[in-house]
Amino acid sequence: MATEIYRDAWGIPHLRAGSVAGLARAQGLVTARDRAWQLEIERHRAQGTSASFLGESALAWDRFARRARLDDTARRCFADLERRDPETARWVRAYVDGVNEGLADGTAPEFARTGLTPGRWEAWTPLGVWLATHILFAGFPAKLWREQVAAHLGADAIDLFATDGPGTSGSNGWLVSGERTVTGRAVIAGDPHRWIEDPGVYQQIHLSCPEFDVVGLAVPGVPGIAHFGHTGTVAWAITNAMADYQDLYRERLRRTGAGVEALGPDGVWHRAARHTEIVEVAGEEPVEVEVIETDRGPVVIGGPDGLDGNPFDLFDPVDPADPSVPADPSGPPVAISLRYPPRVTGDLGFGALLPLLRARRVADVDRAFDRWAEPVNVVQAADTEGGVLHRVAGRVPLRAEAARLRLVPAWESGHEWQGWHETPRAGLTDDGVAVMANQRGPAEPLGVEFAPPHRAERIAALLAGQERWSAADMPAIHTDTHLASASPLLDHLRALDALTPEASALRDRLLAWNRRMDADSSDAALYSAVRGAVVRQLAAHPAFAALATPPAYPEVFQPWLALLPRVGFALEHLLRAEELYGIDRPSAVRAAVEEVAARPPAGVWGDGHRLAPWRALEPETPYDEPGLSGDHDCVLCTSGVPGLTDRAARGPAARYVWDLARREDSRWVVPLGASGVPGSPHHRDQLPLWLAGDLVPVVTDWTLLKKETDV
């Protein structure tokens, strides 16, 4: 049987082949044709070579990628895959063959603009893309922030800032069992919240061969359908479990005639692996990067000479008699190493991908996710026989509590990994549903910081408000804009008196507001303006002055260390805390209301809350990006940074509804379109639907598709 490529009305690829390998090759080929520029960006990010054509702006990431050994880890994991699972390794190679074939015809306009020629993908490149995409998902840089907070405010202050904050990816997901649907079969729906990118981070695709027929959302550059799929008889979806599975170690390093040594927990200096790499930078001189790896893992901050020549910038242990003095000023400097599971185990979990495509029942999905590694996710699945699944999947190390929370000293014992957590499982609620939105749930034993409960509680309340649900009903939940997290600030407003007439009118207007962050709402714009002013008031208080200037860590970690976003995302906790370091919060709220009353925003929420997708290269003709409904804690999670910007760089990177009664009644949508090529009719054609909360039909009837070519 020839391998055939079809398209539907939205340009979504539907692939049909006579073998698994032929289908993998076709998936790689069509992805390269649709997303050539995106694939090359991801390959270079995984290798740490993106500055070679994007310039100095990409250098910070390339430094991190080199020091964290991302490409080398991908190589190791693929070599291990070849030994343990040769079938999957061959399947990945077939996908890479298709990518290279498609890239040979790459005509994306960005290549001409940058002078870049598509390079060659290696067998391990998809693993590198997966690793580079997810290395920051667990938010290990938050440990740097907690260290800052504890050092300057005390350990008790850590919980004040604990929330789903900068750089963390989340999702909504809900499963409605057959007893609560109009068809008697389950429905799974949700939306992953990630950085909105152009091209999009998810690719709608249909893969069919004699062994399986699956529709779902693929990660461009990675074969198969990992996160969200429907095989006709079983469907699955994931949300970020918010688990903590990466550790940071303070390392004592010293140079010797033979290289670099690190002090181990046994009190002995051990040889560390060391070499240098050259990072090419377009328009600039090349940059040399020293790559060091201890027995814990790669050194990602500092080195044998400290940070920027200061050996005590990295929270070196202090003299108890005088905390401003390092305990041993004459000793070796401190660096920070990263320990992450694939670097330790040589396994990225790719062994789960083919079993997922072949799954027929919930039990098959369950067994497939037993092989999952990272990121650690909460999985929901259902099948046509009434089976349901609600579990955590992924690899989380067993270790001391201190390592989960903050940096730990590599030269002290007790911080080693002691095996792996058993992943928790959960059932449905008594009313036949399961809801996950990154809140504390089945994954609670595995994590430290979780999302506030508002999205999960709102989804559960909406589901409880209707006895029977259909797939067609789900967009009303996707697009709900109620903002429960507004309560603490509104409570403070309610208590204010003796305001100016303008501020009093503003207060009364906000207290009467329906708390919906709709794009056409002027009240939502006013609320956001007051919230932002409160955030700035609090962040500017002398009590937080020590946190205002973060350590000079590498740029890639700075989003986790910036005070203003931390205050913005933790505003609920800060306003509700019994005491806040002497800060007069009523006065801060009063000043904010008066400030906004004197200069109120002129328009509606969508005037400022606009889509701001990330692009590696800005378009030659800028797009007029649309205004958005929603907010960080709404079910419609479109995130700006309170106090800094209302522009939304993060939000629903896709929406899906999987119907287990009739797969053709399933729906999906992405923020822009199926094509990554600017000017293509399918580059941004789904944007109006995404904005309106509408979905595209999932087509599986080959007679309704247009054949494009045989390959």
C-alpha positions as a printed Julia matrix, in Angstrom:
711×3 Matrix{Float64}:
   0.0    0.0    0.0
   1.31   3.44  -0.92
   1.69   6.02   1.81
  -0.94   8.67   1.2
  -1.26  12.23   2.46
  -4.71  13.79   2.65
  -5.9   17.16   3.95
  -9.18  18.35   5.38
 -10.73  21.79   4.95
  -8.41  23.23   7.61
  -5.21  21.87   6.08
  -4.83  19.27   8.84
  -2.76  16.31   7.58
  -4.33  12.83   7.48
  -1.78  10.12   6.75
  -2.44   6.55   5.66
   0.29   3.94   5.18
   0.74   0.2    4.87
   3.2   -0.07   7.76
   4.13   1.6   11.02
   7.5    2.63   9.62
   5.95   4.05   6.45
   3.53   6.06   8.56
   6.34   7.42  10.74
   8.26   8.5    7.65
   5.15  10.21   6.3
   4.58  12.01   9.61
   8.15  13.32   9.57
   7.82  14.35   5.93
   4.55  16.24   6.26
   5.7   17.91   9.47
   8.84  19.14   7.73
   6.77  20.48   4.84
   4.32  22.25   7.15
   6.74  23.3    9.9
  10.26  23.4    8.4
  11.3   26.6   10.15
   9.85  25.44  13.46
  11.63  22.1   13.23
  14.97  23.75  12.6
  14.44  26.16  15.49
  13.76  23.21  17.78
  16.74  21.21  16.52
  19.08  24.14  17.11
  17.6   24.81  20.55
  18.19  21.19  21.52
  21.8   21.42  20.3
  22.48  24.86  21.75
  23.26  26.34  18.33
  20.39  28.79  17.79
  22.53  31.89  18.33
  24.43  30.98  15.18
  21.61  32.46  13.1
  19.35  34.28  15.62
  22.17  36.24  17.19
  22.96  37.34  20.73
  19.32  37.15  21.88
  19.51  33.36  21.7
  22.87  33.05  23.44
  21.49  32.65  26.98
  19.5   29.58  25.97
  22.41  28.09  24.02
  24.67  28.46  27.05
  22.13  26.65  29.21
  21.55  23.9   26.64
  25.28  23.24  26.4
  25.9   23.32  30.15
  22.83  21.14  30.9
  24.07  18.58  28.33
  20.72  18.41  26.51
  22.05  17.09  23.21
  24.38  14.62  24.9
  21.51  13.36  27.06
  19.36  12.85  23.97
  22.16  10.81  22.39
  22.48   8.69  25.51
  18.75   8.12  25.7
  18.54   7.08  22.06
  21.44   4.66  22.48
  19.62   3.18  25.46
  16.4    3.01  23.44
  18.19   1.03  20.72
  19.3   -1.5   23.33
  16.01  -1.8   25.24
  13.4   -1.18  22.55
  14.8   -1.61  19.03
  11.33  -1.44  17.45
  10.72   2.06  18.82
  14.23   3.11  17.85
  13.58   2.02  14.24
  10.27   3.89  14.3
  12.02   7.08  15.45
  14.62   6.63  12.71
  11.86   6.32  10.1
  10.35   9.59  11.34
  13.76  11.29  11.12
  14.19   9.98   7.56
  10.91  11.66   6.67
  11.96  14.91   8.33
  15.22  15.0    6.39
  13.39  14.27   3.15
  10.9   17.06   3.81
  13.55  19.57   4.91
  15.39  19.05   1.64
  12.44  20.79  -0.02
  12.11  23.4    2.76
  10.97  26.74   1.36
   9.94  28.61   4.52
  10.64  32.34   4.0
  12.5   32.57   7.32
  15.37  30.56   5.86
  16.03  33.22   3.25
  15.78  36.02   5.82
  18.35  34.46   8.13
  20.55  32.82   5.52
  19.96  29.49   7.24
  20.05  26.24   5.32
  18.11  23.36   6.89
  20.5   20.93   8.51
  20.39  17.2    8.98
  18.41  15.56  11.76
  20.05  12.69  13.59
  18.24   9.7   15.03
  18.31  11.24  18.52
  17.12  14.7   17.45
  13.43  14.04  18.33
  14.56  13.09  21.83
  16.54  16.3   22.04
  13.52  18.31  20.93
  11.39  16.61  23.58
  13.98  17.27  26.28
  14.57  20.9   25.33
  10.81  21.51  25.23
  10.23  20.09  28.7
  13.45  20.65  30.68
  11.93  23.66  32.47
   8.42  22.18  32.92
   9.07  21.14  36.51
  10.21  24.66  37.3
  13.46  23.77  39.05
  14.55  27.46  38.92
  11.82  28.09  41.5
  14.26  26.59  44.0
  16.55  29.55  43.33
  13.66  31.86  44.18
  12.83  29.97  47.37
  16.47  30.24  48.38
  16.29  34.0   47.85
  13.1   34.33  49.86
  14.37  32.19  52.71
  17.68  34.04  52.84
  16.06  37.48  53.07
  12.62  36.92  54.63
  12.95  33.56  56.36
  11.75  30.08  55.43
   8.19  30.83  56.53
   7.9   33.34  53.69
   8.27  30.67  51.0
   4.61  29.65  51.22
   3.49  33.24  50.68
   4.82  33.13  47.14
   3.87  29.52  46.37
   1.65  29.55  43.32
   1.52  28.59  39.66
   3.93  31.35  38.73
   6.29  32.51  35.99
   7.47  29.94  33.51
   5.22  27.14  34.72
   3.05  25.33  32.21
  -0.38  24.08  33.21
  -3.58  22.74  31.68
  -7.26  22.12  32.23
  -8.63  18.62  31.79
 -11.9   16.96  32.7
 -13.46  13.56  32.17
 -17.23  13.07  32.24
 -18.23   9.42  32.55
 -21.0    7.84  30.49
 -23.53   8.13  33.32
 -23.31  11.93  32.95
 -23.45  12.22  29.14
 -26.34  12.21  26.68
 -24.81   9.29  24.76
 -23.97   7.05  27.71
 -20.3    7.13  26.7
 -17.56   9.24  28.25
 -16.32  12.62  27.05
 -12.83  13.97  27.76
 -12.07  17.65  27.22
  -9.54  20.29  28.13
  -6.84  22.65  26.98
  -3.09  22.68  27.6
  -1.77  26.05  28.77
   1.62  26.79  27.33
   3.46  29.64  25.71
   1.51  30.56  22.6
   4.0   30.18  19.78
   3.92  30.85  16.06
   3.98  28.17  14.68
   1.98  26.43  17.37
   3.42  23.93  19.83
   0.79  21.32  18.91
   0.08  19.81  15.5
  -3.35  18.36  14.7
  -2.8   15.09  12.85
  -4.44  11.8   11.85
  -2.26   8.68  11.63
  -3.62   5.48  10.09
  -2.09   2.11   9.22
  -3.25  -1.53   9.57
  -2.19  -1.56  13.25
  -3.92   1.63  14.42
  -5.92   4.7   13.44
  -5.36   7.67  15.77
  -6.21  11.36  15.76
  -4.54  13.72  18.16
  -2.21  16.58  18.95
   1.44  15.84  18.15
   4.53  17.76  19.22
   6.25  18.88  16.0
   9.58  17.1   15.79
   8.44  14.07  17.81
   6.82  10.99  16.22
   3.42   9.72  17.26
   0.83  11.39  19.47
   1.96  11.64  23.07
  -0.27  13.97  25.06
  -3.76  13.97  23.54
  -5.11  11.18  21.35
  -8.21   9.22  20.3
  -7.9    5.78  18.72
 -11.62   5.31  18.17
 -12.1    2.98  21.14
  -9.99   4.78  23.76
  -8.93   8.38  24.27
  -6.47  10.04  26.64
  -5.32  13.48  27.73
  -2.86  14.93  30.22
  -2.3   17.9   32.51
   0.93  18.98  34.19
   1.11  17.17  37.55
   3.23  20.0   39.03
   5.6   17.34  40.37
   9.12  18.11  41.54
  11.6   15.72  39.96
  14.75  17.79  39.41
  17.26  18.78  42.08
  19.79  21.58  42.41
  23.01  21.03  44.35
  25.48  23.58  45.63
  28.84  22.28  44.46
  32.29  23.05  45.8
  34.65  22.99  42.83
  38.39  23.51  42.49
  40.77  23.53  39.59
  43.7   21.16  39.54
  46.45  20.49  37.08
  44.34  17.71  35.62
  41.06  19.63  35.38
  38.26  20.25  37.88
  37.32  18.43  41.07
  34.1   18.49  43.12
  33.78  17.82  46.84
  31.56  14.8   47.44
  29.43  13.79  50.43
  32.17  11.37  51.46
  34.49  14.32  52.1
  36.67  13.36  49.12
  37.44  15.48  46.07
  36.29  13.66  42.92
  37.26  14.35  39.34
  34.52  16.15  37.41
  34.09  15.83  33.66
  35.12  19.04  31.95
  35.48  20.36  28.44
  34.85  23.58  26.54
  32.51  24.23  23.64
  32.3   27.12  21.21
  28.94  28.79  20.6
  28.74  30.66  17.31
  26.83  33.96  17.5
  25.56  35.67  14.37
  27.11  39.12  14.05
  29.31  38.64  17.13
  32.47  36.87  18.17
  32.11  33.2   19.15
  31.66  32.49  22.85
  33.47  29.77  24.78
  31.39  27.78  27.27
  32.95  25.65  29.96
  30.93  22.46  30.44
  31.36  20.69  33.79
  29.57  17.67  35.17
  29.92  16.32  38.71
  28.63  13.07  40.13
  25.32  14.87  40.76
  24.87  16.3   37.3
  25.81  19.12  34.93
  26.83  22.46  36.44
  24.33  25.01  35.13
  25.3   28.05  37.25
  28.75  29.23  38.21
  31.89  27.14  38.12
  35.29  26.69  39.72
  35.74  30.46  39.73
  32.3   31.27  41.13
  29.75  33.48  39.42
  31.25  36.34  37.41
  34.39  36.12  39.52
  32.55  36.34  42.87
  32.87  32.97  44.57
  30.21  33.72  47.18
  27.26  34.83  45.09
  25.64  31.4   45.17
  24.29  31.21  48.72
  27.53  29.88  50.15
  27.04  28.69  53.75
  27.57  31.59  56.15
  29.23  32.15  59.49
  26.46  31.72  62.11
  27.9   34.64  64.07
  27.67  36.97  61.09
  25.41  35.91  58.18
  27.1   38.42  55.89
  30.38  36.5   56.06
  30.95  33.23  54.16
  31.81  30.37  56.46
  35.11  29.74  54.73
  36.2   32.71  52.61
  39.41  30.91  51.69
  37.62  27.76  50.54
  36.61  26.82  47.03
  33.71  28.66  45.42
  30.2   27.34  45.04
  28.51  26.39  41.78
  25.08  24.83  41.14
  24.5   21.5   39.4
  21.27  20.07  38.05
  20.19  16.46  38.51
  17.35  15.39  36.24
  15.99  11.88  35.59
  16.88  11.27  31.91
  20.48  12.24  32.59
  20.53   9.64  35.36
  18.52   6.84  33.74
  19.13   7.29  30.01
  15.37   7.05  29.46
  13.09   9.76  28.1
  10.0    7.56  28.07
   9.78   7.16  24.29
   8.9    3.52  24.88
   5.38   4.7   25.73
   4.67   6.27  22.34
   4.01   3.25  20.12
   1.92   1.44  22.77
  -0.25   4.56  23.04
  -0.94   4.5   19.3
  -1.83   0.8   19.52
  -4.06   1.2   22.58
  -7.59  -0.17  22.35
  -8.74   0.04  25.97
  -7.96   2.0   29.12
  -5.77  -0.86  30.33
  -3.56  -0.43  27.26
  -3.18   3.3   27.94
  -2.39   2.53  31.56
   0.37   0.07  30.63
   1.8    2.52  28.09
   2.03   5.28  30.69
   3.87   2.92  33.01
   6.77   3.57  30.62
   6.39   7.37  30.73
   9.34   9.38  32.07
   8.91  13.12  31.77
   7.33  15.56  32.09
   5.34  14.1   34.97
   1.64  14.33  34.08
  -1.81  13.53  35.35
  -3.47  11.25  32.8
  -7.19  10.9   32.14
  -8.47   8.23  29.77
 -11.74   6.52  28.87
 -12.82   3.8   26.47
 -15.98   2.71  24.7
 -16.58  -0.11  27.2
 -16.95   2.27  30.14
 -13.38   2.01  31.41
 -11.84   5.15  32.92
  -8.36   6.06  34.13
  -7.11   8.88  36.37
  -3.46   8.54  37.35
  -0.08  10.21  37.52
   2.59   9.12  35.05
   6.3    9.83  35.12
   9.46   9.37  37.12
   9.9   11.22  40.43
  12.93  10.42  42.61
  12.7    9.51  46.27
  14.92  11.82  48.29
  15.02  14.01  51.38
  12.41  16.75  51.68
  15.05  19.48  51.67
  16.02  18.63  48.08
  12.42  19.05  46.95
  12.24  22.56  48.36
  15.6   24.24  47.9
  19.24  23.86  46.95
  21.16  21.26  48.94
  24.92  20.96  49.53
  26.58  18.33  47.41
  29.28  17.82  50.02
  26.78  16.65  52.66
  25.27  13.19  52.75
  21.54  12.55  52.86
  20.63  14.19  49.56
  21.07  11.2   47.28
  18.24   9.71  45.22
  16.88   6.51  46.74
  14.76   5.04  43.97
  11.47   6.26  42.52
   8.04   7.21  43.83
   5.15   4.96  42.98
   2.88   7.12  40.87
  -0.48   7.83  42.54
  -3.87   6.9   41.15
  -7.32   8.36  41.71
 -10.88   7.55  40.73
 -13.81   9.66  39.63
 -15.85  11.72  42.05
 -19.2   10.43  43.28
 -20.93  12.35  40.5
 -18.92  10.62  37.78
 -16.37  13.25  36.8
 -12.65  13.9   37.22
 -11.17  17.39  37.01
  -7.52  18.35  36.92
  -6.23  21.88  36.55
  -2.79  21.66  38.19
  -4.31  21.96  41.66
  -3.46  19.72  44.57
  -4.86  16.33  43.65
  -3.46  12.86  43.1
   0.0   14.32  42.45
   0.16  16.2   45.76
   2.72  13.82  47.34
   5.06  14.47  44.39
   5.05  18.26  44.27
   5.78  21.42  46.19
   3.89  24.22  44.44
   0.53  23.77  42.74
  -1.9   26.03  40.96
  -4.59  27.77  43.0
  -7.78  25.68  43.08
  -9.93  28.21  41.23
  -9.86  26.67  37.76
 -10.51  23.16  39.05
 -13.3   24.27  41.37
 -14.94  26.33  38.65
 -14.87  23.44  36.15
 -16.35  21.1   38.77
 -19.07  23.61  39.6
 -19.97  24.08  35.94
 -20.14  20.32  35.39
 -22.37  19.95  38.44
 -24.77  22.52  37.04
 -26.01  20.25  34.26
 -27.16  16.65  34.59
 -26.17  15.4   31.14
 -23.38  16.64  28.9
 -22.51  16.24  25.23
 -19.33  16.92  23.31
 -20.99  19.98  21.81
 -21.53  21.47  25.29
 -17.87  21.57  26.26
 -16.79  24.89  24.69
 -18.92  26.69  27.27
 -16.53  25.35  29.9
 -13.4   26.0   27.86
 -14.32  29.67  27.57
 -15.56  30.46  31.07
 -14.11  33.78  32.28
 -15.19  33.95  35.93
 -12.27  35.15  38.1
 -12.62  33.71  41.59
  -9.18  34.95  42.61
 -10.48  38.54  42.56
 -12.08  38.04  46.0
  -9.18  39.08  48.29
  -8.62  42.35  46.48
 -12.35  43.1   46.32
 -12.61  42.36  50.05
  -9.93  44.98  50.7
 -11.78  47.43  48.47
 -15.0   46.84  50.37
 -13.35  47.84  53.63
 -12.07  51.19  52.36
 -13.69  54.47  53.35
 -12.91  58.17  53.05
 -11.98  57.85  49.4
 -12.13  60.68  46.9
 -15.43  60.78  44.97
 -13.74  59.31  41.89
 -12.12  56.48  43.83
 -15.33  55.8   45.72
 -17.22  55.46  42.43
 -14.53  53.12  41.11
 -14.72  50.99  44.25
 -18.51  50.74  44.03
 -18.33  49.84  40.37
 -15.84  47.02  40.99
 -17.87  45.67  43.9
 -20.87  45.41  41.55
 -18.76  43.78  38.79
 -19.73  40.23  37.73
 -16.06  39.13  38.0
 -15.91  38.04  34.37
 -12.77  38.84  32.44
 -14.49  39.32  29.09
 -12.6   41.06  26.32
 -15.39  43.63  25.88
 -15.67  44.41  29.6
 -14.59  47.84  30.8
 -15.04  46.67  34.4
 -12.5   43.89  33.82
 -10.05  46.51  32.51
 -10.59  48.61  35.63
 -10.08  45.62  37.9
  -6.85  44.71  36.12
  -5.61  48.29  36.42
  -6.27  48.34  40.18
  -4.73  44.89  40.61
  -1.6   45.96  38.72
  -1.28  49.11  40.81
  -1.58  47.06  44.03
   1.1   44.66  42.8
   3.45  47.55  42.1
   2.72  49.1   45.48
   3.57  45.89  47.31
   6.62  45.08  45.2
   8.03  48.56  45.85
   7.73  48.23  49.64
  11.04  48.28  51.54
  10.12  44.93  53.13
  10.78  43.29  49.77
  13.75  45.45  48.78
  16.23  42.62  49.14
  14.28  40.61  46.56
  14.06  43.43  44.04
  17.52  42.77  42.62
  17.98  39.06  41.87
  21.39  37.4   41.84
  23.28  37.65  38.59
  22.3   34.17  37.53
  22.13  33.26  33.85
  19.39  35.03  31.94
  17.4   31.85  31.33
  16.57  31.67  35.07
  15.59  35.31  35.55
  11.81  34.9   34.97
  11.65  32.82  38.15
  13.57  35.45  40.14
  11.83  38.69  39.17
   9.99  40.18  42.14
   7.11  41.91  40.33
   5.74  38.75  38.64
   6.16  36.82  41.87
   4.07  39.38  43.73
   1.53  39.46  40.91
   0.94  35.72  40.83
   0.96  35.42  44.63
  -1.3   38.41  45.24
  -4.04  36.33  46.87
  -1.67  34.94  49.48
  -0.07  38.32  50.13
  -3.43  40.05  50.64
  -4.84  37.31  52.85
  -1.81  36.64  55.03
  -2.39  37.39  58.69
   0.59  39.73  58.71
   2.9   40.85  55.9
   6.19  42.12  57.27
   4.65  45.34  58.51
   3.22  46.3   55.13
   0.04  48.38  55.46
  -2.01  46.58  52.83
  -5.15  48.75  53.19
  -3.0   51.79  52.46
  -1.46  50.08  49.44
  -4.91  49.2   48.07
  -6.13  52.73  48.79
  -3.21  54.26  46.92
  -3.82  51.91  43.98
  -7.53  52.78  43.75
  -6.8   56.48  43.9
  -4.12  56.1   41.22
  -6.46  54.32  38.82
  -9.4   56.63  39.61
  -7.24  59.6   38.63
  -6.15  57.95  35.35
  -8.61  55.17  34.5
  -8.08  52.98  31.43
 -10.13  54.32  28.57
 -11.2   51.09  26.95
 -12.08  47.48  27.61
 -10.08  44.49  28.85
  -9.29  43.25  25.35
  -7.66  46.57  24.43
  -4.66  45.72  26.57
  -5.08  41.99  27.08
  -3.92  41.0   23.63
  -2.36  37.89  22.17
   1.45  38.03  22.2
   2.75  34.81  20.62
   6.43  33.96  20.83
   8.3   33.86  17.54
  11.93  33.09  16.97
  11.86  35.69  14.2
   9.34  38.5   14.03
   7.3   38.62  10.79
   8.26  41.13   8.13
   4.68  42.42   8.22
   3.51  42.51  11.85
   0.12  41.07  12.7
  -2.54  43.07  14.52
  -2.97  40.6   17.35
  -6.48  40.33  18.79
  -7.8   41.17  22.24
  -8.52  38.22  24.51
 -11.01  37.22  27.16
  -9.87  35.34  30.24
  -7.1   35.72  32.8
  -4.54  33.63  34.67
  -6.98  32.06  37.15
  -9.97  31.78  34.8
 -10.81  28.47  33.15
 -10.07  30.46  30.0
  -6.49  30.84  31.16
  -4.83  33.6   29.14
  -1.92  34.89  31.19
  -0.34  38.27  31.32
   1.84  39.33  34.24
  -0.14  41.41  36.77
   1.6   44.67  37.46
   3.88  44.34  34.46
   1.84  43.69  31.32
  -1.67  42.62  30.33
  -0.4   41.12  27.07
  -0.91  37.36  27.08
   2.02  35.2   26.07
   0.56  32.04  27.61
  -2.84  30.44  27.16
  -4.68  27.51  25.57
  -2.17  26.08  23.09
  -4.99  23.82  21.83
  -8.5   22.78  22.82
  -9.92  19.32  22.41
 -13.1   17.35  23.07
 -12.82  13.56  22.73
 -16.2   11.84  22.32
 -16.13   8.11  23.08
 -19.58   7.57  21.53
 -18.66   8.74  18.03
 -15.13   9.85  17.31
 -16.39  12.01  14.45
 -18.29  14.09  17.02
 -14.97  15.02  18.62
 -13.68  18.56  18.14
 -10.4   20.44  18.37
  -8.75  23.78  17.61
  -5.34  25.45  17.82
  -4.62  29.17  18.28
  -3.37  29.86  14.77
  -3.51  27.1   12.16
  -2.16  23.83  10.85
   0.56  25.4    8.73
   3.68  27.09  10.02
   4.35  28.89   6.74
   3.49  32.62   6.77
   1.1   33.44   3.97
  -0.33  29.94   3.8
  -4.15  29.91   3.85
  -3.89  27.6    6.88
  -1.35  29.63   8.84
  -3.92  31.53  10.92
  -7.3   30.33   9.73
  -8.28  28.74  13.07
  -7.6   31.94  15.04
 -11.16  33.34  14.72
 -12.57  30.02  15.96
 -10.08  29.86  18.84
 -11.01  33.4   19.87
 -14.74  32.63  19.77
 -14.39  29.32  21.6
 -15.48  27.35  18.55
 -13.9   24.05  17.52
 -13.03  22.31  14.25
 -14.7   18.94  13.55
 -12.44  15.9   13.74
 -12.71  14.2   10.34
 -11.88  10.51  10.06
 -13.91   9.56   6.95
 -11.37   9.35   4.14
 -14.05  10.09   1.52
 -14.45  13.56   3.03
 -10.75  14.38   2.68
  -8.79  15.73  -0.26
  -5.84  13.64  -1.36
  -2.66  15.64  -1.66
  -0.03  13.11  -2.76
   1.49   9.67  -2.44
   4.94   9.48  -0.86
